[in-house]
Amino acid sequence: MAQESTRPYPVDELLTAVRLEVAAELRSDGKDEQKVPLSKGRRTSHTEGRHEYLFQCRKWQDGLDGKPVLVRPSRSTGDWAPAEAKRLPDGSVRLTTAVDLGDSPANVQIREDDAAGWRTLAERLETVGQPEHPVRVESAGWMVGQGNPRLGSDRSMARWVADWASLQLNSGQRQAVSQALAGEVTFLWGPPGTGKTDVVGHIIEGSYRQDLTVLFLAPTKVAVDQALERVCDLLSAETGFPDGLVQRAGDITVPSLRDSTASRWIPTGSPRGSPRRWTPRSPNAPPPCAPRRRASPRTTGWASFEPISRQPCSSTHRRRRAVTRRTPLRPARAGRSPSRPP
């Protein structure tokens, strides 16, 4: 008899869906992924559930170094197996995996593990019900019609958005910004050219002035950069702007953002295995010590906007822009930057 779950609805349903995503990725042939062939392998060590191999490699991708990868024999059509690869100074590649590839695997191929984020999400969902778990169950329920997220409209928008009365926004755009800053969830849709980037920029601007931390996600790095340009314009006069108020994870791809004189981007520290993080600095700031180059990011991207320095949170996303607001609405504290509206 199966043990009854103690996790609240819909955590088990979400966990099942995430595990199916992981399984689908492991079965995928990875046609759209760039693969790296490894040859002449030999096992150098093994313990229970861990095998370490050394391979020769003629053409390596720097973006895979130290990152989660998938591996399988070159001519196989079976499932991929999670692994970690690192190129050594002599050009060989050390591969660590839980799968036994044999003592002398002749040829294998590896590719980036696109299911790594899903596995992280599954690990977090599995902790629900334990003390201090990181999942907000109430918000998870909203996605399946459980609970009632707070909706509303803020009539005193000048507190949060500079020059609110004179902004070139139509009634629908103003309603979207107002509802996003007053409610707990907002879905925004519009065809190209309808001003979604401007709206999202003002939502982030207002959220920052409400002392919220914002994580912006988009399906492409270009989409993140375009929104980031707008946000930098809106927040560049803030006191903490040169000190990391805005951070970008992964390489910047839009030239106008990368070369902007208002936002001279510098690399900052990143957790192991994460994309590089960038933060703008003022033109007169001395150059910092650059950290070691981290693994290059995937095509997806994110940016963080925060009033104080915090570690970035992990998140998984699929083809939808999202603004995550994680703390209750509250007025700005006294003594904030004079550039903010009263």
N, C-alpha and C positions, 0 to 999 in steps of 0.2 A: 504494500500500500504506500503510495507516494506521500511524502511528508508535506503537510500543508504549509504554504509560504506565509511568513509573517510580514512580508513587505506590502505596503499599501498599494492599491490600484492607482495608476496603471504601470507601476515599476516593473513587474514581471513581464507584462506585455511589451514594454519598451526594451527590456533586456533580451527577450526572444528576438525582436526585430533587429537589434544590434548584432546579436550572434549570427543571424542569417546573413547580414551584410558581410561579416568577417568570413563566413564560409564561402559566400559567393566570390569574394576577392581571391581566396585561395584556389578556387576552381577556375578562375578566369584565365584565359590564355595570354592576357596582357598584351594584346596586339598594339595598343596605342602607347605602351610603355617602352622606353629605351632599355635594352638589356645589355649586360656586360658578360662576355664569355670568359670563363676561367678554365684552365687546363692543368694537367699533370699534378693533380692534387695528392696529398698524403696526409694521413691523420697524425697529428703531433701529440695529442693527449685526449683522454676521454674519462669522464666520470658518469655516474648515473644521471641520465637526462641531459648531458652536455658533451658535445663533440667539437673538437677544435681541429681545423684543417689549415694547410698552407698550400696555396695555388699560385701558378704563374698567370700573369695577366699582361696582355699586349696593349690594350686600350682601356684605360680606367676613366671613370667619371668622378671628379672631385666631390660632386654633390652627394655621393653615396658613402663617403668616408665617415665611419662612426655612426651611421644612421641605421634604423631598422630596415632590413631588406628581406626579400623572398628568394628562395633558392630551389632549384630542382635540376635533375640531370638534363643535359642539353637536348636530347632526343625524346624526352618524356612528354606525355600529354596529361600526366596525372596532376595531383594537387601540388601547389607550392608549399614550402615550409618556411616559417619565420626564421630569420638569422640576423647576425650582425657582422658587417664586413669592415675591415680596416686595411688600408694600404700601408705597407712597411717601407722604410727608406730604400731598400734594395729593389723595390718595384713589385715584390710579391704581395699577395693578399692573404690576410689571416681571416678565416671564416669560422664563426662559432654558431652552432645550431643544436637544437635538441634532437634532430633527426640523424640517424646513422646512415651516412652516405657510403660506407665501406672503408676499407683501409687505404685504398688508392683510387679514388674516383678520377676517371680520365678527363671528363669534360662536364662542367655544370654551367648554368647561367644564373645570374642574379638580376633583380630589378628592385626598384623602390617599393617599399611596403605601404601601399595606400590604405591598408586596413589597420595601421598602427593607431590612428586616432580612434577608430571604432573599438579597438581592444581597450584603450584607456577609458573610454566611456563605459564599456561593460564593467570594468573593474570598479568604477565609481558607483554604478548602479547596484552592484553586488553588495556594497557597504550600506545601502539604505536600511534603516532600522537599527544600525549600530550607533553608539554615541558619537556625536560630532561628525556625522557623515556629511559629504559636501553637496548633496543633491537637495534642491528645494522641491519637495514633493508637491506642494500646492501648485507651483508653476507647471510642473509636469502634467498635472491633471487637467490644466486648461486646454492642452492639445487634444484631449479626447472628450471634451465637454463636461469635465468635472469642475465644480466650483464656479465662482463668479468673480473674475478679475475686476478690479476697480476701474471704471471708466469715468471720464470727466473732461472738463474744459476749463482752462485757467484764463480768467479775464484780466489779470494783472501781468500780462506778458512782458511789459517793460522792465520788470524786475530781473528777468532771465535773458532776454534777447535785446542786444543793443539796437537803438534806433528802430524799435518795433513799429512805431506808427508810420514811419516813412519808407519802410522796406517795400521793394517792388514784388510783392507776393499777392496772388489773387485770393479770393475767399476760401477756396478749397485748400490751398497751400497753408494759409493761416490756420484753418481748422485742424489740419494734420499736425502742425507744430504744437498748437495749444493742447490737443488731446493727448499727444505723446508725452508732454511734460506734466500733465495732470493725472494721467491714468497709468495702469500697470501693463497694458499690452496695446499695441497699435499695429495694424496691418495696412501697409501703404502700397498702392498699385498705381501704375501709370505708364503709358507707352513712352518711347524715347522722345526727349525734347520737352517734357512736361514739367521739368524743374524738380525732379526727385532728389538730385544731388544737393540743390540749395536747401530743400526742406530738411534733408538728413543733416546737413551742416548746421542749421539753426537748432535742430533737436539736440545735437551734440553740444553746441554752444550753451544752450539753456541747461542741459543736464550737468555740465561742468559747474555752472554757477549755482546749481542746487547741491553742490558738494557730492555729486555722484561720480563713480568710475564707469567709463563707457568702453565696451569692446565692440569694435566695428568689424563685421565680416562681409566678404563678398566672394563670388566664385572665381574672380580673376584678380591678378595683381594690379592690372590697369584700373579696374573699378575702385580698388582701395586707394590708389594714388590720386585718382580724380577727386574722390571725396576728401582725401587728406589735404589736397590743395585748398579746397574751400575752407576746411576747418582751420588750417594755418592762417589764412587771411582773417578769420574771425577771432582767433585767440592769440595772434602774434604779439599783441600789446600786453598780454597778461604777465604778471610778475614771474611766474614759474616757467614760462615758455622756453627760455634757454637752458633750463635745468632738467628737462625731461617730461614736461607736462604732456607733450605729444610724443608718442613712440610708434615706430613702424617696424614690424617684424618682416624680415625677408628683404630681398633686393628691391630697390626702387627702379621702376621701369619707365615711368613717364618723364621725359627729359625736362619738361618745364618745372616739375617738382624737384628733381635732382639738382638742377642748376639754379634754382631760385636763390636770389640774393637775400630774401627774407628768411629762408630756411636752409641754412648750410648744415647738411646732415652729417653726423659722425656716428661710427659704430659704437654700441655700448654692449655690456656683458649680456650673455644669454645662458639659460640653463643648458646643460649638456644635451646634445641631440636636437636642440631647437634652432629655428632659423635665426640669423643675425637680427639684432634689434637696432634701430636707428633713432636718434633723437636730434632735433634741430638745435643749433647753438647760435648765439649772437655773433655778428661779424667780427667783433673785437675779442672774442674769447680765445684763449690760447689753445693750440691743438692738444687733445688728450693723448694718452698712450693707447694705441690701438690694440685690441685683444687679438688672440689667434683667430684666424679665419674659421668660421663655423661652416657646417654643411649648408650648401645652397638650398633655398626653399623650394617647395613645390609650386605649382602654378597658382594655387589658392593663396590668399593673403589676409592679413588682419592688421589693424592698427589700434592702439590704445590711447585713450585720452583720460588723464587722471590728475586730480589736484594734489595728490601726494604719491610718492614712489611706492609701487606695489609690484609683486611678481605677476606676470601675465597668467590668466587662467586658461586652461585647456578647453577647447570647444570643438565640436564637429558640426559641419554645416554642408548643405547641399543646395546650390543654385538659388539662394535667396539672400538678399541683404537683410541684416538684422541689427538693431540697436538694443543692446542688453542693458537694462537699468536694474541695479542690484540692491539699492537701499531706498528707504521711504522718502517721499517728497518732504522737503523742509526748506524754510527760507534761508537765504545766504546769511552767513555770520557777519557780525559787525566788524569793521576794520579791514574788509577785503579790498582788492585793488581798486584805485580810483577810476580805472578805465571801465569798470562795470557800471551798468545803469543803476540808478537809485532804486 
